[in-house]
């Protein structure tokens, strides 16, 4: 759909042209500037947009207005904690993307206090809209095994979900000598800090030595960003520095840093850093592998069980008390799909049969952004082959699919019914939009 050129203008230009209402939903108005503000936000957050996006935005706004009106009738209350958390996150993201408060104000053509007020109002409406959706979804009748059976009886086999292969695993972990490695990397950073204090350029040394590839090629510079996107220890250290002062060594889950702050504005800063991570020796590896090999031999010869060996010898606190049983940190499930496993772990177990134990190998734990080095052996406790979902084996999965479908049906029916019973007019400017709901077609104003 081709819209007039003014619809492609940035929101800051609207003080020079007359804004226009493009839809009325009950007693709620949607204007060109509302749509353009959303387009601008998408671009500021790195999402692409095109002319068709405006049709999708308008339809989404009209649906939200219908839900918002009902939420007010139902006297639902705004979740202010959620609104403030989301508002802070939004502001941090756009400030980081646009280089600080001045960049945000220039891009949106409004002072930050006004943007904060506008966005808070939007998020308060969004809070009510989401709660109304949940009210509708939660009011569906309670589902029973009969509903799941009915779904299976009527669904085409080709449409049934395929459950991917899953693995249940146990592990025994041994860490390298972290203290010695940490001491070695700190000595390197202290040497670099001394060289900078003696006149060498921080940026040059960052390019040569920093292990943060994203910033190293820029002389260690991170760019103006909100402190909230950094590890707390890093942000606290940076905010305490005066520009030009080199920090002492700062430890985060990513490794060890020295930091130089270039600029600070409020709770934002631009800094350079040099990141170094602990390095481990061949001797560390050989020592850990020897210990794990010995444990594997004892387990294979039935002198000790895997779970007892894990309890006494594994250094992973999350799994050792459960006999070494691994659990997905995101879901708590003891079963892993392939893409939920560390690549090193999958490589080690992919040829094993149930009950077998891998040879010792190097892997990563779940600490920090990339994980820390760990040596381990893994036992393949169980394999659940890939299969089409069945009532007997995958009832919970199927029940959730049926529940999701029923909830979406209820929300769709609510919106379709509201379109029919609510006073709505849409400007012919959008008559070529391919809306997802047929009911909108009856709501265009006559030209």
C-alpha positions as CSV (number, residue, x, y, z in Angstrom):
1,X,0.0,0.0,0.0
2,X,1.3,3.5,-0.9
3,X,0.7,6.1,1.8
4,X,1.2,9.8,1.3
5,X,4.7,11.1,1.8
6,X,3.8,12.8,5.1
7,X,3.3,9.4,6.7
8,X,7.0,8.7,6.2
9,X,8.0,11.9,8.1
10,X,9.6,11.6,11.5
11,X,7.5,12.4,14.6
12,X,9.4,15.6,15.2
13,X,8.0,17.1,12.0
14,X,4.5,17.0,13.3
15,X,4.7,20.4,14.9
16,X,4.9,21.7,11.4
17,X,1.9,19.8,9.8
18,X,-1.6,19.2,10.9
19,X,-2.0,15.8,12.6
20,X,-4.9,13.7,11.5
21,X,-7.2,11.2,13.1
22,X,-7.1,7.9,11.1
23,X,-9.3,5.8,13.3
24,X,-11.9,6.1,16.0
25,X,-12.6,3.1,18.2
26,X,-15.4,3.8,20.6
27,X,-14.3,7.0,22.3
28,X,-10.6,6.4,21.5
29,X,-8.7,8.2,18.7
30,X,-5.7,6.9,16.7
31,X,-3.8,9.6,14.8
32,X,-1.1,9.6,12.2
33,X,1.4,10.8,14.8
34,X,0.5,7.8,17.0
35,X,1.4,5.5,14.1
36,X,4.6,7.4,13.2
37,X,5.7,7.4,16.8
38,X,5.5,3.6,16.8
39,X,7.4,3.5,13.6
40,X,10.1,5.7,15.1
41,X,10.3,3.5,18.2
42,X,10.7,0.4,16.0
43,X,13.6,2.0,14.1
44,X,15.3,3.3,17.3
45,X,15.2,-0.2,18.7
46,X,16.7,-1.6,15.5
47,X,13.6,-3.1,13.9
48,X,13.0,-2.5,10.2
49,X,9.8,-1.0,9.0
50,X,8.1,-0.4,5.7
51,X,4.9,1.0,4.4
52,X,3.0,-2.2,5.1
53,X,4.1,-2.0,8.8
54,X,1.8,1.0,9.2
55,X,-1.2,-1.2,8.3
56,X,-0.1,-3.8,10.9
57,X,0.5,-1.1,13.5
58,X,-2.9,0.5,12.9
59,X,-4.7,-2.9,13.2
60,X,-2.7,-3.7,16.4
61,X,-3.7,-0.3,17.9
62,X,-7.4,-0.8,17.0
63,X,-7.4,-4.2,18.6
64,X,-5.6,-2.9,21.7
65,X,-8.2,-0.1,22.0
66,X,-11.0,-2.7,22.1
67,X,-9.3,-4.6,24.9
68,X,-8.4,-1.4,26.7
69,X,-12.1,-0.3,26.7
70,X,-13.1,-3.6,28.2
71,X,-10.3,-3.5,30.8
72,X,-11.6,-0.2,32.0
73,X,-15.2,-1.5,32.2
74,X,-13.9,-4.5,34.2
75,X,-12.0,-2.1,36.6
76,X,-8.7,-3.8,36.1
77,X,-5.8,-2.2,37.8
78,X,-2.5,-1.1,36.2
79,X,0.6,-3.1,37.2
80,X,2.8,-0.1,38.1
81,X,5.8,-2.2,39.0
82,X,5.7,-3.7,35.5
83,X,5.2,-0.4,33.9
84,X,8.2,1.3,35.6
85,X,10.4,-1.7,34.9
86,X,9.5,-1.7,31.2
87,X,9.8,2.1,31.0
88,X,13.3,2.0,32.5
89,X,14.2,-0.8,30.0
90,X,12.8,1.1,27.1
91,X,14.7,4.3,28.0
92,X,17.9,2.4,28.6
93,X,17.6,0.8,25.2
94,X,16.9,3.9,23.2
95,X,19.6,6.0,25.1
96,X,22.1,3.3,24.3
97,X,21.1,3.0,20.7
98,X,21.0,6.8,20.1
99,X,24.0,7.8,22.2
100,X,22.5,9.3,25.3
101,X,19.8,11.8,26.3
102,X,20.7,14.4,23.7
103,X,20.5,11.9,20.9
104,X,17.1,10.6,22.1
105,X,15.7,14.1,22.3
106,X,17.0,15.0,18.9
107,X,15.7,11.8,17.3
108,X,12.2,12.0,18.8
109,X,12.0,15.8,18.8
110,X,10.8,16.0,22.4
111,X,12.5,16.5,25.8
112,X,13.2,13.3,27.7
113,X,10.7,14.2,30.5
114,X,7.9,14.5,27.9
115,X,8.9,11.2,26.2
116,X,9.0,9.5,29.6
117,X,5.5,10.7,30.3
118,X,4.2,9.6,26.9
119,X,5.8,6.2,27.1
120,X,4.5,5.7,30.7
121,X,1.0,6.4,29.5
122,X,1.4,3.9,26.6
123,X,2.8,1.2,28.9
124,X,-0.1,1.8,31.4
125,X,-2.6,1.2,28.6
126,X,-0.5,-1.8,27.6
127,X,-0.6,-3.2,31.1
128,X,-4.4,-3.0,31.1
129,X,-4.6,-4.5,27.6
130,X,-2.5,-7.5,28.6
131,X,-4.5,-8.1,31.7
132,X,-7.7,-8.1,29.8
133,X,-6.3,-10.7,27.4
134,X,-5.3,-12.8,30.3
135,X,-8.8,-12.4,31.8
136,X,-10.4,-13.6,28.5
137,X,-7.8,-16.5,28.2
138,X,-8.3,-17.7,31.8
139,X,-12.1,-17.8,31.5
140,X,-12.1,-20.7,29.0
141,X,-13.6,-23.9,30.5
142,X,-11.2,-26.2,32.3
143,X,-9.8,-28.7,29.8
144,X,-9.9,-32.5,30.4
145,X,-8.3,-35.5,28.8
146,X,-11.4,-35.7,26.6
147,X,-10.5,-32.4,25.0
148,X,-7.0,-33.7,24.2
149,X,-8.5,-37.0,22.8
150,X,-10.8,-34.9,20.6
151,X,-7.9,-32.8,19.3
152,X,-6.0,-36.0,18.4
153,X,-9.0,-37.6,16.7
154,X,-9.7,-34.5,14.6
155,X,-6.2,-33.3,13.8
156,X,-4.4,-34.4,10.7
157,X,-1.4,-36.6,11.7
158,X,0.8,-34.3,9.6
159,X,-0.2,-31.4,11.8
160,X,0.6,-33.1,15.1
161,X,3.8,-31.8,16.8
162,X,6.9,-33.8,16.4
163,X,8.7,-34.2,19.7
164,X,12.5,-33.9,19.1
165,X,15.0,-36.4,20.5
166,X,15.7,-35.7,24.2
167,X,18.5,-36.7,26.5
168,X,18.6,-37.2,30.3
169,X,22.2,-36.7,31.6
170,X,24.3,-36.8,34.7
171,X,27.8,-35.2,35.1
172,X,30.9,-35.1,37.3
173,X,32.7,-31.8,36.9
174,X,36.2,-30.8,37.9
175,X,37.4,-27.2,37.6
176,X,41.0,-26.1,36.8
177,X,43.0,-24.2,39.4
178,X,41.1,-20.9,39.1
179,X,43.1,-19.1,41.8
180,X,46.4,-19.6,40.0
181,X,44.9,-18.7,36.6
182,X,43.2,-15.6,38.1
183,X,46.5,-14.5,39.7
184,X,48.3,-14.9,36.4
185,X,45.8,-12.8,34.4
186,X,45.8,-10.1,37.1
187,X,49.6,-9.8,36.8
188,X,49.2,-9.2,33.1
189,X,46.6,-6.5,33.6
190,X,48.6,-4.8,36.3
191,X,51.5,-4.7,33.8
192,X,49.2,-3.2,31.1
193,X,47.9,-0.6,33.6
194,X,51.4,0.4,34.5
195,X,52.3,0.9,30.9
196,X,49.3,3.1,30.4
197,X,50.2,5.2,33.5
198,X,53.7,5.5,32.0
199,X,52.3,7.1,28.8
200,X,51.3,4.3,26.4
201,X,47.8,4.7,24.9
202,X,45.0,2.7,26.4
203,X,43.4,2.3,22.9
204,X,46.5,0.8,21.4
205,X,46.9,-1.8,24.2
206,X,43.2,-2.6,24.0
207,X,43.5,-3.4,20.3
208,X,46.5,-5.7,21.0
209,X,45.5,-7.5,24.2
210,X,41.8,-7.2,25.0
211,X,39.8,-10.4,24.7
212,X,36.5,-8.6,24.0
213,X,36.5,-8.8,20.2
214,X,33.5,-6.4,19.9
215,X,35.3,-3.5,21.5
216,X,39.0,-4.4,21.0
217,X,39.0,-3.3,17.3
218,X,37.6,0.1,18.5
219,X,40.4,0.6,21.0
220,X,38.3,-0.9,23.8
221,X,35.6,1.7,23.5
222,X,32.1,0.6,24.4
223,X,30.1,3.6,23.4
224,X,27.7,5.7,25.4
225,X,25.3,3.3,27.2
226,X,23.2,2.9,30.3
227,X,24.9,1.4,33.3
228,X,22.0,-1.2,33.5
229,X,23.4,-3.2,30.5
230,X,26.7,-3.9,32.2
231,X,27.6,-6.3,35.1
232,X,27.0,-4.4,38.4
233,X,30.7,-4.6,39.4
234,X,31.7,-3.1,36.0
235,X,29.1,-0.3,36.1
236,X,29.9,0.6,39.7
237,X,33.6,0.8,39.0
238,X,33.0,2.9,35.8
239,X,30.6,5.3,37.5
240,X,33.1,5.9,40.3
241,X,35.9,7.0,38.0
242,X,36.7,10.4,36.8
243,X,37.5,10.7,33.0
244,X,41.1,9.8,32.3
245,X,41.6,7.8,35.5
246,X,42.5,4.1,35.0
247,X,40.6,1.7,37.3
248,X,42.1,-1.0,39.5
249,X,41.3,-4.5,38.3
250,X,37.6,-5.3,38.2
251,X,36.3,-8.8,38.2
252,X,33.0,-9.8,36.5
253,X,31.6,-13.2,35.3
254,X,33.2,-12.3,31.9
255,X,36.7,-12.1,33.3
256,X,39.0,-9.3,34.6
257,X,39.0,-5.7,33.3
258,X,40.8,-2.4,33.6
259,X,38.6,0.5,32.7
260,X,39.0,4.1,31.6
261,X,35.9,6.3,31.5
262,X,35.7,8.8,28.6
263,X,32.4,10.5,29.4
264,X,29.5,10.4,32.0
265,X,26.0,11.7,31.7
266,X,23.6,10.8,34.5
267,X,23.5,7.1,34.7
268,X,25.1,6.6,31.3
269,X,28.8,6.4,30.5
270,X,31.2,5.8,27.6
271,X,34.3,3.8,28.6
272,X,37.2,1.9,27.3
273,X,38.2,-1.4,28.8
274,X,40.7,-4.2,28.4
275,X,39.2,-7.6,29.1
276,X,41.4,-10.7,29.9
277,X,40.2,-14.1,30.8
278,X,42.0,-16.8,32.9
279,X,44.1,-19.2,30.9
280,X,44.6,-22.8,31.9
281,X,47.6,-25.0,31.3
282,X,48.1,-28.4,29.9
283,X,49.0,-29.5,33.4
284,X,45.5,-28.4,34.6
285,X,43.9,-30.5,31.8
286,X,46.0,-33.6,32.5
287,X,45.4,-33.5,36.2
288,X,41.6,-33.1,35.8
289,X,41.5,-35.8,33.1
290,X,43.5,-38.2,35.2
291,X,41.0,-37.8,38.1
292,X,38.0,-38.2,35.9
293,X,39.5,-41.3,34.2
294,X,40.0,-42.9,37.5
295,X,36.4,-42.1,38.6
296,X,35.1,-43.5,35.3
297,X,37.1,-46.7,35.8
298,X,35.7,-47.2,39.3
299,X,32.1,-46.6,38.1
300,X,32.5,-48.9,35.1
301,X,33.8,-51.7,37.4
302,X,30.8,-51.1,39.8
303,X,33.1,-50.2,42.7
304,X,31.1,-47.0,43.1
305,X,27.9,-45.7,41.6
306,X,27.9,-42.6,39.4
307,X,25.6,-40.7,41.7
308,X,27.8,-41.4,44.8
309,X,30.9,-40.4,42.9
310,X,29.2,-37.2,41.8
311,X,28.2,-36.4,45.3
312,X,31.7,-36.8,46.7
313,X,33.9,-35.6,43.8
314,X,31.9,-33.3,41.4
315,X,32.7,-29.6,41.9
316,X,29.4,-28.4,40.2
317,X,27.2,-27.3,43.2
318,X,24.0,-27.3,41.1
319,X,24.2,-31.0,40.2
320,X,26.4,-32.8,42.7
321,X,23.6,-33.0,45.4
322,X,21.3,-34.7,42.9
323,X,23.7,-37.4,42.0
324,X,25.1,-35.4,39.2
325,X,21.8,-35.1,37.3
326,X,21.8,-32.2,35.0
327,X,18.9,-29.8,34.7
328,X,18.2,-27.0,32.1
329,X,18.8,-23.8,34.1
330,X,16.1,-22.0,32.0
331,X,13.3,-24.6,32.6
332,X,14.4,-26.9,35.4
333,X,13.7,-29.9,33.1
334,X,16.0,-32.9,33.4
335,X,15.5,-33.6,29.6
336,X,17.5,-31.7,27.0
337,X,16.9,-31.2,23.3
338,X,20.0,-31.0,21.2
339,X,20.0,-27.2,20.9
340,X,19.7,-26.9,24.7
341,X,23.0,-28.7,25.2
342,X,26.5,-27.1,25.1
343,X,28.0,-28.2,21.8
344,X,30.9,-29.8,23.7
345,X,28.5,-31.9,25.7
346,X,26.5,-33.1,22.7
347,X,29.7,-34.1,20.9
348,X,30.7,-36.2,23.9
349,X,27.4,-38.1,24.2
350,X,26.0,-38.3,20.7
351,X,27.5,-41.8,20.1
352,X,26.8,-43.2,23.5
353,X,24.1,-45.7,24.4
354,X,21.9,-45.5,27.5
355,X,23.9,-46.1,30.7
356,X,27.3,-45.4,29.1
357,X,29.7,-42.8,30.3
358,X,31.8,-40.4,28.1
359,X,35.5,-40.0,28.1
360,X,36.7,-36.9,29.9
361,X,36.3,-33.7,27.9
362,X,36.4,-29.9,28.1
363,X,33.2,-28.0,28.3
364,X,31.7,-24.7,29.6
365,X,29.5,-24.1,32.7
366,X,26.6,-21.6,32.8
367,X,28.4,-18.8,34.5
368,X,29.0,-15.5,32.7
369,X,28.1,-14.7,29.1
370,X,30.2,-17.4,27.6
371,X,30.7,-19.8,30.5
372,X,33.8,-20.9,32.3
373,X,36.0,-23.8,31.4
374,X,35.2,-27.1,33.2
375,X,36.3,-30.7,32.7
376,X,33.7,-33.4,33.0
377,X,32.5,-36.9,32.3
378,X,28.8,-37.4,31.4
379,X,26.6,-40.4,31.8
380,X,23.7,-40.8,29.3
381,X,20.9,-41.8,31.6
382,X,18.1,-42.0,29.0
383,X,17.2,-41.2,25.4
384,X,13.7,-40.3,24.3
385,X,13.7,-40.8,20.5
386,X,12.0,-38.2,18.3
387,X,8.4,-39.1,17.7
388,X,5.0,-37.7,16.8
389,X,3.2,-36.6,20.0
390,X,1.0,-39.2,21.5
391,X,-1.6,-39.1,24.3
392,X,0.2,-41.7,26.4
393,X,3.7,-40.1,26.3
394,X,3.1,-36.4,25.6
395,X,-0.2,-35.5,27.3
396,X,1.2,-32.4,29.0
397,X,2.5,-31.0,25.7
398,X,-0.7,-31.8,23.9
399,X,-2.8,-30.3,26.7
400,X,-0.9,-27.0,26.4
401,X,-1.3,-26.9,22.6
402,X,-5.1,-27.4,23.0
403,X,-5.2,-24.8,25.8
404,X,-3.3,-22.3,23.7
405,X,-5.6,-22.8,20.8
406,X,-8.7,-22.4,23.0
407,X,-7.3,-19.2,24.5
408,X,-6.6,-17.7,21.1
409,X,-10.0,-18.7,19.9
410,X,-11.6,-16.9,22.9
411,X,-9.5,-13.7,22.3
412,X,-10.2,-13.7,18.6
413,X,-14.0,-14.2,19.2
414,X,-13.9,-11.4,21.8
415,X,-12.2,-9.0,19.3
416,X,-14.5,-10.0,16.4
417,X,-17.6,-9.5,18.5
418,X,-16.3,-6.1,19.7
419,X,-15.6,-5.0,16.1
420,X,-19.3,-5.7,15.3
421,X,-20.8,-4.0,18.4
422,X,-18.4,-1.0,18.8
423,X,-18.6,2.3,17.0
424,X,-15.5,2.3,14.7
425,X,-14.5,4.4,11.7
426,X,-11.3,4.0,9.7
427,X,-9.9,6.7,7.3
428,X,-10.0,5.6,3.6
429,X,-6.3,6.4,3.6
430,X,-5.9,2.8,4.8
431,X,-8.5,1.2,2.6
432,X,-5.8,-0.8,0.7
433,X,-4.5,-2.4,3.9
434,X,-4.8,-6.2,4.1
435,X,-6.1,-6.4,7.6
436,X,-6.2,-9.9,9.3
437,X,-9.8,-9.4,10.4
438,X,-12.6,-9.1,7.9
439,X,-14.7,-7.0,10.2
440,X,-12.6,-3.9,9.7
441,X,-13.7,-3.7,6.1
442,X,-17.2,-2.5,7.2
443,X,-15.7,0.3,9.2
444,X,-14.3,2.7,6.6
445,X,-15.6,6.2,6.3
446,X,-17.2,7.1,3.0
447,X,-14.9,9.2,0.8
